[in-house]
Amino acid sequence: MKTKFWLVSILSLLLALPVVISGCSKDEPEYTSSSSDSDSGSSSSSSYTLVKTVKAKKLTVVQSKVTKTSSESVDVYKKGSKKYLKIGSSYYTLHSNSSSKFMGVSVSGYNYYALKVVSKTNYYFYVKV
């Protein structure tokens, strides 16, 4: 009787826990936010230094599918030891890219990427700096 009670208790706990499924595939770079990434999406321009203007490969992702691939001219900035993309009036943290493909799209040759999220659409900007 004790065994059945414990089994039912454990099963109840497992069913009560929320299940979180990640949308990242093995080819998809993982985006993590931390206190050091607090400048992502920031519009303050103090202490940012322009490094250069580059052409970015822009991937539009909706519901875990690349819906559009295009290119866009963006400015690369540096603040301290970190690099940022200025998209519009906001700055987005650049992350190292070691993937050759992202959701089936070739991103080899690009050593950084930045993520801009607008509503339910993710915009990935791949750049070579």
CNS distance restraints for C-alpha pairs under 8 A (distance, minus, plus):
assign (resid   1 and name CA) (resid   5 and name CA) 6.31 0.50 0.50
assign (resid   2 and name CA) (resid   6 and name CA) 6.29 0.50 0.50
assign (resid   3 and name CA) (resid   7 and name CA) 6.14 0.50 0.50
assign (resid   4 and name CA) (resid   8 and name CA) 6.04 0.50 0.50
assign (resid   5 and name CA) (resid   9 and name CA) 6.06 0.50 0.50
assign (resid   6 and name CA) (resid  10 and name CA) 6.04 0.50 0.50
assign (resid   7 and name CA) (resid  11 and name CA) 6.06 0.50 0.50
assign (resid   8 and name CA) (resid  12 and name CA) 6.02 0.50 0.50
assign (resid   9 and name CA) (resid  13 and name CA) 6.28 0.50 0.50
assign (resid  10 and name CA) (resid  14 and name CA) 6.25 0.50 0.50
assign (resid  11 and name CA) (resid  15 and name CA) 6.18 0.50 0.50
assign (resid  12 and name CA) (resid  16 and name CA) 6.09 0.50 0.50
assign (resid  13 and name CA) (resid  17 and name CA) 6.35 0.50 0.50
assign (resid  23 and name CA) (resid  64 and name CA) 6.67 0.50 0.50
assign (resid  24 and name CA) (resid  28 and name CA) 5.58 0.50 0.50
assign (resid  24 and name CA) (resid  29 and name CA) 7.46 0.50 0.50
assign (resid  24 and name CA) (resid  30 and name CA) 6.84 0.50 0.50
assign (resid  25 and name CA) (resid 103 and name CA) 7.54 0.50 0.50
assign (resid  27 and name CA) (resid  99 and name CA) 6.44 0.50 0.50
assign (resid  27 and name CA) (resid 100 and name CA) 7.79 0.50 0.50
assign (resid  27 and name CA) (resid 101 and name CA) 5.85 0.50 0.50
assign (resid  27 and name CA) (resid 102 and name CA) 5.17 0.50 0.50
assign (resid  27 and name CA) (resid 103 and name CA) 6.21 0.50 0.50
assign (resid  27 and name CA) (resid 104 and name CA) 7.85 0.50 0.50
assign (resid  28 and name CA) (resid  99 and name CA) 7.72 0.50 0.50
assign (resid  28 and name CA) (resid 101 and name CA) 7.67 0.50 0.50
assign (resid  28 and name CA) (resid 102 and name CA) 5.11 0.50 0.50
assign (resid  28 and name CA) (resid 103 and name CA) 6.20 0.50 0.50
assign (resid  29 and name CA) (resid  97 and name CA) 7.41 0.50 0.50
assign (resid  29 and name CA) (resid  99 and name CA) 7.27 0.50 0.50
assign (resid  29 and name CA) (resid 102 and name CA) 7.38 0.50 0.50
assign (resid  31 and name CA) (resid 115 and name CA) 7.72 0.50 0.50
assign (resid  33 and name CA) (resid  37 and name CA) 5.77 0.50 0.50
assign (resid  33 and name CA) (resid  38 and name CA) 7.68 0.50 0.50
assign (resid  34 and name CA) (resid  38 and name CA) 6.81 0.50 0.50
assign (resid  37 and name CA) (resid  93 and name CA) 6.50 0.50 0.50
assign (resid  38 and name CA) (resid  42 and name CA) 7.66 0.50 0.50
assign (resid  39 and name CA) (resid  91 and name CA) 6.51 0.50 0.50
assign (resid  39 and name CA) (resid  92 and name CA) 6.60 0.50 0.50
assign (resid  39 and name CA) (resid  93 and name CA) 6.80 0.50 0.50
assign (resid  40 and name CA) (resid  90 and name CA) 7.73 0.50 0.50
assign (resid  40 and name CA) (resid  91 and name CA) 5.78 0.50 0.50
assign (resid  40 and name CA) (resid  92 and name CA) 4.18 0.50 0.50
assign (resid  40 and name CA) (resid  93 and name CA) 5.34 0.50 0.50
assign (resid  41 and name CA) (resid  90 and name CA) 5.02 0.50 0.50
assign (resid  41 and name CA) (resid  91 and name CA) 5.16 0.50 0.50
assign (resid  41 and name CA) (resid  92 and name CA) 5.31 0.50 0.50
assign (resid  41 and name CA) (resid 116 and name CA) 7.52 0.50 0.50
assign (resid  42 and name CA) (resid  90 and name CA) 5.07 0.50 0.50
assign (resid  42 and name CA) (resid  91 and name CA) 5.29 0.50 0.50
assign (resid  42 and name CA) (resid  92 and name CA) 7.26 0.50 0.50
assign (resid  43 and name CA) (resid  89 and name CA) 5.65 0.50 0.50
assign (resid  43 and name CA) (resid  90 and name CA) 4.31 0.50 0.50
assign (resid  43 and name CA) (resid  91 and name CA) 6.20 0.50 0.50
assign (resid  44 and name CA) (resid  90 and name CA) 7.54 0.50 0.50
assign (resid  47 and name CA) (resid  79 and name CA) 6.16 0.50 0.50
assign (resid  48 and name CA) (resid  77 and name CA) 5.95 0.50 0.50
assign (resid  48 and name CA) (resid  78 and name CA) 5.59 0.50 0.50
assign (resid  48 and name CA) (resid  79 and name CA) 4.86 0.50 0.50
assign (resid  49 and name CA) (resid  77 and name CA) 5.25 0.50 0.50
assign (resid  49 and name CA) (resid  78 and name CA) 5.14 0.50 0.50
assign (resid  49 and name CA) (resid  79 and name CA) 6.37 0.50 0.50
assign (resid  50 and name CA) (resid  75 and name CA) 7.08 0.50 0.50
assign (resid  50 and name CA) (resid  76 and name CA) 6.13 0.50 0.50
assign (resid  50 and name CA) (resid  77 and name CA) 4.40 0.50 0.50
assign (resid  50 and name CA) (resid  78 and name CA) 6.46 0.50 0.50
assign (resid  51 and name CA) (resid  75 and name CA) 7.55 0.50 0.50
assign (resid  51 and name CA) (resid  76 and name CA) 5.47 0.50 0.50
assign (resid  51 and name CA) (resid  77 and name CA) 5.16 0.50 0.50
assign (resid  51 and name CA) (resid  78 and name CA) 6.51 0.50 0.50
assign (resid  52 and name CA) (resid  75 and name CA) 5.91 0.50 0.50
assign (resid  52 and name CA) (resid  76 and name CA) 5.42 0.50 0.50
assign (resid  52 and name CA) (resid  77 and name CA) 7.25 0.50 0.50
assign (resid  53 and name CA) (resid  73 and name CA) 6.82 0.50 0.50
assign (resid  53 and name CA) (resid  74 and name CA) 5.65 0.50 0.50
assign (resid  53 and name CA) (resid  75 and name CA) 4.32 0.50 0.50
assign (resid  53 and name CA) (resid  76 and name CA) 5.99 0.50 0.50
assign (resid  54 and name CA) (resid  73 and name CA) 5.71 0.50 0.50
assign (resid  54 and name CA) (resid  74 and name CA) 5.61 0.50 0.50
assign (resid  54 and name CA) (resid  75 and name CA) 6.32 0.50 0.50
assign (resid  54 and name CA) (resid  76 and name CA) 7.28 0.50 0.50
assign (resid  54 and name CA) (resid 127 and name CA) 7.07 0.50 0.50
assign (resid  54 and name CA) (resid 128 and name CA) 7.57 0.50 0.50
assign (resid  54 and name CA) (resid 129 and name CA) 7.72 0.50 0.50
assign (resid  55 and name CA) (resid  71 and name CA) 6.37 0.50 0.50
assign (resid  55 and name CA) (resid  72 and name CA) 5.56 0.50 0.50
assign (resid  55 and name CA) (resid  73 and name CA) 4.50 0.50 0.50
assign (resid  55 and name CA) (resid  74 and name CA) 6.26 0.50 0.50
assign (resid  55 and name CA) (resid 127 and name CA) 6.83 0.50 0.50
assign (resid  56 and name CA) (resid  71 and name CA) 5.42 0.50 0.50
assign (resid  56 and name CA) (resid  72 and name CA) 5.24 0.50 0.50
assign (resid  56 and name CA) (resid  73 and name CA) 6.06 0.50 0.50
assign (resid  56 and name CA) (resid  74 and name CA) 6.57 0.50 0.50
assign (resid  56 and name CA) (resid 125 and name CA) 5.67 0.50 0.50
assign (resid  56 and name CA) (resid 126 and name CA) 5.33 0.50 0.50
assign (resid  56 and name CA) (resid 127 and name CA) 4.84 0.50 0.50
assign (resid  56 and name CA) (resid 128 and name CA) 7.79 0.50 0.50
assign (resid  57 and name CA) (resid  69 and name CA) 7.16 0.50 0.50
assign (resid  57 and name CA) (resid  70 and name CA) 6.02 0.50 0.50
assign (resid  57 and name CA) (resid  71 and name CA) 4.66 0.50 0.50
assign (resid  57 and name CA) (resid  72 and name CA) 6.70 0.50 0.50
assign (resid  57 and name CA) (resid 124 and name CA) 7.93 0.50 0.50
assign (resid  57 and name CA) (resid 125 and name CA) 5.62 0.50 0.50
assign (resid  57 and name CA) (resid 126 and name CA) 5.01 0.50 0.50
assign (resid  57 and name CA) (resid 127 and name CA) 6.58 0.50 0.50
assign (resid  58 and name CA) (resid  69 and name CA) 5.75 0.50 0.50
assign (resid  58 and name CA) (resid  70 and name CA) 5.14 0.50 0.50
assign (resid  58 and name CA) (resid  71 and name CA) 5.32 0.50 0.50
assign (resid  58 and name CA) (resid  72 and name CA) 6.61 0.50 0.50
assign (resid  58 and name CA) (resid 123 and name CA) 6.63 0.50 0.50
assign (resid  58 and name CA) (resid 124 and name CA) 5.64 0.50 0.50
assign (resid  58 and name CA) (resid 125 and name CA) 4.62 0.50 0.50
assign (resid  58 and name CA) (resid 126 and name CA) 6.45 0.50 0.50
assign (resid  59 and name CA) (resid  66 and name CA) 6.42 0.50 0.50
assign (resid  59 and name CA) (resid  67 and name CA) 7.65 0.50 0.50
assign (resid  59 and name CA) (resid  68 and name CA) 5.91 0.50 0.50
assign (resid  59 and name CA) (resid  69 and name CA) 4.76 0.50 0.50
assign (resid  59 and name CA) (resid  70 and name CA) 6.62 0.50 0.50
assign (resid  59 and name CA) (resid 123 and name CA) 5.66 0.50 0.50
assign (resid  59 and name CA) (resid 124 and name CA) 5.09 0.50 0.50
assign (resid  59 and name CA) (resid 125 and name CA) 6.56 0.50 0.50
assign (resid  60 and name CA) (resid  66 and name CA) 5.63 0.50 0.50
assign (resid  60 and name CA) (resid  67 and name CA) 5.66 0.50 0.50
assign (resid  60 and name CA) (resid  68 and name CA) 5.10 0.50 0.50
assign (resid  60 and name CA) (resid  69 and name CA) 6.44 0.50 0.50
assign (resid  60 and name CA) (resid 121 and name CA) 6.99 0.50 0.50
assign (resid  60 and name CA) (resid 122 and name CA) 6.00 0.50 0.50
assign (resid  60 and name CA) (resid 123 and name CA) 4.79 0.50 0.50
assign (resid  60 and name CA) (resid 124 and name CA) 6.63 0.50 0.50
assign (resid  61 and name CA) (resid  65 and name CA) 5.27 0.50 0.50
assign (resid  61 and name CA) (resid  66 and name CA) 4.40 0.50 0.50
assign (resid  61 and name CA) (resid  67 and name CA) 5.73 0.50 0.50
assign (resid  61 and name CA) (resid  68 and name CA) 7.38 0.50 0.50
assign (resid  61 and name CA) (resid 121 and name CA) 5.89 0.50 0.50
assign (resid  61 and name CA) (resid 122 and name CA) 5.07 0.50 0.50
assign (resid  61 and name CA) (resid 123 and name CA) 6.24 0.50 0.50
assign (resid  61 and name CA) (resid 124 and name CA) 7.79 0.50 0.50
assign (resid  62 and name CA) (resid  66 and name CA) 6.53 0.50 0.50
assign (resid  62 and name CA) (resid  67 and name CA) 6.50 0.50 0.50
assign (resid  62 and name CA) (resid 120 and name CA) 6.81 0.50 0.50
assign (resid  62 and name CA) (resid 121 and name CA) 5.15 0.50 0.50
assign (resid  62 and name CA) (resid 122 and name CA) 6.60 0.50 0.50
assign (resid  63 and name CA) (resid 120 and name CA) 7.79 0.50 0.50
assign (resid  63 and name CA) (resid 121 and name CA) 7.79 0.50 0.50
assign (resid  65 and name CA) (resid 103 and name CA) 7.18 0.50 0.50
assign (resid  66 and name CA) (resid 103 and name CA) 6.89 0.50 0.50
assign (resid  74 and name CA) (resid  85 and name CA) 6.67 0.50 0.50
assign (resid  74 and name CA) (resid  86 and name CA) 6.39 0.50 0.50
assign (resid  74 and name CA) (resid  87 and name CA) 6.37 0.50 0.50
assign (resid  75 and name CA) (resid  85 and name CA) 5.75 0.50 0.50
assign (resid  75 and name CA) (resid  86 and name CA) 5.39 0.50 0.50
assign (resid  75 and name CA) (resid  87 and name CA) 7.45 0.50 0.50
assign (resid  76 and name CA) (resid  83 and name CA) 6.87 0.50 0.50
assign (resid  76 and name CA) (resid  84 and name CA) 5.71 0.50 0.50
assign (resid  76 and name CA) (resid  85 and name CA) 4.74 0.50 0.50
assign (resid  76 and name CA) (resid  86 and name CA) 6.40 0.50 0.50
assign (resid  76 and name CA) (resid 129 and name CA) 7.96 0.50 0.50
assign (resid  77 and name CA) (resid  83 and name CA) 5.67 0.50 0.50
assign (resid  77 and name CA) (resid  84 and name CA) 5.05 0.50 0.50
assign (resid  77 and name CA) (resid  85 and name CA) 6.10 0.50 0.50
assign (resid  77 and name CA) (resid  86 and name CA) 7.03 0.50 0.50
assign (resid  78 and name CA) (resid  82 and name CA) 5.75 0.50 0.50
assign (resid  78 and name CA) (resid  83 and name CA) 4.46 0.50 0.50
assign (resid  78 and name CA) (resid  84 and name CA) 6.04 0.50 0.50
assign (resid  79 and name CA) (resid  83 and name CA) 6.40 0.50 0.50
assign (resid  79 and name CA) (resid  84 and name CA) 7.65 0.50 0.50
assign (resid  82 and name CA) (resid  93 and name CA) 7.58 0.50 0.50
assign (resid  82 and name CA) (resid  94 and name CA) 7.64 0.50 0.50
assign (resid  83 and name CA) (resid  93 and name CA) 6.35 0.50 0.50
assign (resid  83 and name CA) (resid  94 and name CA) 5.58 0.50 0.50
assign (resid  84 and name CA) (resid  91 and name CA) 5.90 0.50 0.50
assign (resid  84 and name CA) (resid  92 and name CA) 5.21 0.50 0.50
assign (resid  84 and name CA) (resid  93 and name CA) 4.55 0.50 0.50
assign (resid  84 and name CA) (resid  94 and name CA) 5.09 0.50 0.50
assign (resid  84 and name CA) (resid 114 and name CA) 7.90 0.50 0.50
assign (resid  85 and name CA) (resid  91 and name CA) 5.50 0.50 0.50
assign (resid  85 and name CA) (resid  92 and name CA) 5.12 0.50 0.50
assign (resid  85 and name CA) (resid  93 and name CA) 6.54 0.50 0.50
assign (resid  85 and name CA) (resid  94 and name CA) 6.58 0.50 0.50
assign (resid  85 and name CA) (resid 114 and name CA) 7.03 0.50 0.50
assign (resid  86 and name CA) (resid  90 and name CA) 5.55 0.50 0.50
assign (resid  86 and name CA) (resid  91 and name CA) 4.45 0.50 0.50
assign (resid  86 and name CA) (resid  92 and name CA) 6.36 0.50 0.50
assign (resid  87 and name CA) (resid  91 and name CA) 6.33 0.50 0.50
assign (resid  87 and name CA) (resid  92 and name CA) 7.39 0.50 0.50
assign (resid  92 and name CA) (resid 114 and name CA) 6.10 0.50 0.50
assign (resid  92 and name CA) (resid 115 and name CA) 7.03 0.50 0.50
assign (resid  92 and name CA) (resid 116 and name CA) 7.18 0.50 0.50
assign (resid  93 and name CA) (resid 114 and name CA) 5.94 0.50 0.50
assign (resid  93 and name CA) (resid 115 and name CA) 7.86 0.50 0.50
assign (resid  94 and name CA) (resid 112 and name CA) 5.86 0.50 0.50
assign (resid  94 and name CA) (resid 113 and name CA) 5.41 0.50 0.50
assign (resid  94 and name CA) (resid 114 and name CA) 4.84 0.50 0.50
assign (resid  95 and name CA) (resid 112 and name CA) 5.35 0.50 0.50
assign (resid  95 and name CA) (resid 113 and name CA) 5.37 0.50 0.50
assign (resid  95 and name CA) (resid 114 and name CA) 6.20 0.50 0.50
assign (resid  96 and name CA) (resid 111 and name CA) 5.90 0.50 0.50
assign (resid  96 and name CA) (resid 112 and name CA) 4.59 0.50 0.50
assign (resid  96 and name CA) (resid 113 and name CA) 6.58 0.50 0.50
assign (resid  97 and name CA) (resid 110 and name CA) 6.83 0.50 0.50
assign (resid  97 and name CA) (resid 111 and name CA) 4.90 0.50 0.50
assign (resid  97 and name CA) (resid 112 and name CA) 4.84 0.50 0.50
assign (resid  97 and name CA) (resid 113 and name CA) 6.25 0.50 0.50
assign (resid  98 and name CA) (resid 111 and name CA) 6.88 0.50 0.50
assign (resid  99 and name CA) (resid 107 and name CA) 6.91 0.50 0.50
assign (resid  99 and name CA) (resid 108 and name CA) 6.71 0.50 0.50
assign (resid 100 and name CA) (resid 106 and name CA) 5.88 0.50 0.50
assign (resid 100 and name CA) (resid 107 and name CA) 5.19 0.50 0.50
assign (resid 100 and name CA) (resid 108 and name CA) 4.26 0.50 0.50
assign (resid 100 and name CA) (resid 109 and name CA) 7.78 0.50 0.50
assign (resid 101 and name CA) (resid 105 and name CA) 5.26 0.50 0.50
assign (resid 101 and name CA) (resid 106 and name CA) 4.40 0.50 0.50
assign (resid 101 and name CA) (resid 107 and name CA) 5.17 0.50 0.50
assign (resid 101 and name CA) (resid 108 and name CA) 6.66 0.50 0.50
assign (resid 102 and name CA) (resid 106 and name CA) 6.41 0.50 0.50
assign (resid 102 and name CA) (resid 107 and name CA) 6.46 0.50 0.50
assign (resid 107 and name CA) (resid 126 and name CA) 7.16 0.50 0.50
assign (resid 109 and name CA) (resid 128 and name CA) 6.92 0.50 0.50
assign (resid 110 and name CA) (resid 126 and name CA) 5.85 0.50 0.50
assign (resid 110 and name CA) (resid 127 and name CA) 5.12 0.50 0.50
assign (resid 110 and name CA) (resid 128 and name CA) 4.60 0.50 0.50
assign (resid 110 and name CA) (resid 129 and name CA) 7.95 0.50 0.50
assign (resid 111 and name CA) (resid 126 and name CA) 7.55 0.50 0.50
assign (resid 111 and name CA) (resid 127 and name CA) 6.42 0.50 0.50
assign (resid 111 and name CA) (resid 128 and name CA) 5.28 0.50 0.50
assign (resid 111 and name CA) (resid 129 and name CA) 6.91 0.50 0.50
assign (resid 112 and name CA) (resid 126 and name CA) 5.82 0.50 0.50
assign (resid 112 and name CA) (resid 127 and name CA) 5.40 0.50 0.50
assign (resid 112 and name CA) (resid 128 and name CA) 6.32 0.50 0.50
assign (resid 112 and name CA) (resid 129 and name CA) 7.31 0.50 0.50
assign (resid 113 and name CA) (resid 124 and name CA) 6.57 0.50 0.50
assign (resid 113 and name CA) (resid 125 and name CA) 5.28 0.50 0.50
assign (resid 113 and name CA) (resid 126 and name CA) 4.28 0.50 0.50
assign (resid 113 and name CA) (resid 127 and name CA) 6.03 0.50 0.50
assign (resid 114 and name CA) (resid 124 and name CA) 5.77 0.50 0.50
assign (resid 114 and name CA) (resid 125 and name CA) 5.20 0.50 0.50
assign (resid 114 and name CA) (resid 126 and name CA) 6.72 0.50 0.50
assign (resid 115 and name CA) (resid 122 and name CA) 6.84 0.50 0.50
assign (resid 115 and name CA) (resid 123 and name CA) 5.74 0.50 0.50
assign (resid 115 and name CA) (resid 124 and name CA) 4.74 0.50 0.50
assign (resid 115 and name CA) (resid 125 and name CA) 6.44 0.50 0.50
assign (resid 116 and name CA) (resid 122 and name CA) 5.95 0.50 0.50
assign (resid 116 and name CA) (resid 123 and name CA) 5.03 0.50 0.50
assign (resid 116 and name CA) (resid 124 and name CA) 6.48 0.50 0.50
assign (resid 117 and name CA) (resid 121 and name CA) 5.92 0.50 0.50
assign (resid 117 and name CA) (resid 122 and name CA) 4.60 0.50 0.50
assign (resid 117 and name CA) (resid 123 and name CA) 6.15 0.50 0.50
assign (resid 118 and name CA) (resid 122 and name CA) 6.41 0.50 0.50
assign (resid 118 and name CA) (resid 123 and name CA) 7.87 0.50 0.50
